[in-house]
Amino acid sequence: MKTITFAGELYEAERIVKTADSISGYVGTDEVFCFRGISDFSGFELDGEWDPAVQTPEEMLEELKQLRKRVNDAEQAVFAMPDFML
């Protein structure tokens, strides 16, 4: 278990993930604490290293949809080119 301290309180989790504006703690796949809207991380003290963020299935699906759209748009642009440009 890792520990993070904020405002004199200790929070424990197996994984602690820091994003651009939040800190979340997880035990297994369950989020056990979360601080959102953080602009100054100096008040947080982590015992150990930050864990990498893990995408949810919904986030993975959305990223895949965006990637497919970009590939489709690129294919359409190539097929729309006149032959002399290929």
FIGU-63916 format. One record per atom (N, C-alpha, C): residue in one letter; x, y, z. Coordinates in steps of 0.1 Angstrom, whole numbers, plus 5000, padded with zeros to 4 digits. Layout:
N
aXYZ;...
REM end
This chain:
86
m500849885000;m500050005000;m500950125000;k500450224992;k501150354992;k500350455001;t501050555005;t500350665013;t500650795008;i499550885007;i499751025004;i499151105015;t499851215018;t499351295029;t498951435023;f497751475028;f497251605024;f496551665036;a496851795040;a496151865051;a496251785064;g497351715066;g497551635078;g496751505078;e496151475068;e495351345067;e496151245058;l496151115062;l496851015054;l495750935046;y496050915034;y495250835025;y496050715019;e495450595019;e496250475015;e495550415003;a496350364993;a495850294982;a496950204976;e496550104968;e497550024961;e498250104950;r497450184943;r497950264932;r497550414934;i498350504932;i498050644933;i498450714920;v497450774913;v497650824900;v497550974900;k498451044894;k498451194893;k498251224878;t497251314875;t496951364862;t497351514862;a496951584852;a497251734851;a496551804862;d495351764867;d494651834877;d493951754888;s494451624889;s493751544899;s494751434905;i494351374916;i495051264922;i494051164926;s494151044922;s493250934925;s493950814931;g493350754941;g493850634947;g492950514945;y493550404942;y492850284938;y493250164946;v492250084950;v492549944955;v491849854946;g492649774939;g492149694928;g491649794917;t490449774912;t489949874902;t489049974909;d488849974922;d487950064929;d488750194932;e488150304929;e488650434933;e488350454948;v489350474956;v489050484971;v489150634975;f489850714968;f489850864970;f490250934957;c489751064957;c490151144945;c490051284949;f491151354945;f491151504946;f491151564932;r490151644929;r489951694915;r490151844915;g490451904904;g490552044902;g491852104910;i492852024910;i494052074917;i494852164908;s495252274913;s496152364905;s497552374912;d497652344925;d498852344932;d499052214940;f500052134935;f500251994941;f501152004953;s501652124957;s502652124967;s502152084981;g500852074983;g500252034996;g500151884997;f500551814987;f500451664987;f501851604988;e501951504997;e503251444999;e503051294997;l503651234986;l503451094983;l504651014988;d504350894994;d505250804999;d505550704988;g506550734979;g506750644968;g506650714955;e506350634944;e506250694931;e504850694926;w504550794917;w503250794911;w503050674902;d501850624901;d501550514892;d501050564879;p501250494868;p500750544855;p499250534855;a498650624847;a497150624846;a496750514837;v495650444840;v495150334833;v493850384827;q493650364814;q492450404808;q491250314811;t490050374812;t488850294814;t488550234801;p487750124800;p487250074787;p486550174779;e485850264785;e485150374777;e486150464771;e487150504779;e488250594773;e488950524762;m489250394763;m489950324753;m489050324740;l487750294742;l486850294730;l486850424723;e486750534731;e486650664725;e487950694717;e489150664723;e490350684716;e490450604703;l489950484704;l489950394692;l489050454681;k487850514685;k486950574675;k487650694669;q488350774677;q489050894671;q490150854662;l490850744665;l491950694656;l491350644643;r490250574644;r489650524632;r489150634623;k488650744629;k488150854621;k489350924614;r490450934621;r491650994615;r492150914604;v492150784605;v492650694594;v491650704582;n490450704585;n489450714574;n489550844567;d489750954574;d489951084568;d491151094560;a492251024564;a493551024557;a493350944544;e492650824545;e492350744533;e491550824523;q490550894527;q489750974518;q490551074511;a491451144519;a492251244513;a493151194502;v493751074505;v494651004495;v493850964482;f492750904484;f491950864473;f491350974465;a491251094471;a490751214464;a491751284456;m493051244458;m494151314450;m494151274436;p494451364427;p494551334413;p495751234411;d495651154401;d496751054398;d498151114397;f498251234391;f499551284389;f500251324402;m499451334413;m500051374426;m500451244434;l500151134429;l500451004437;l501750954432;
REM end
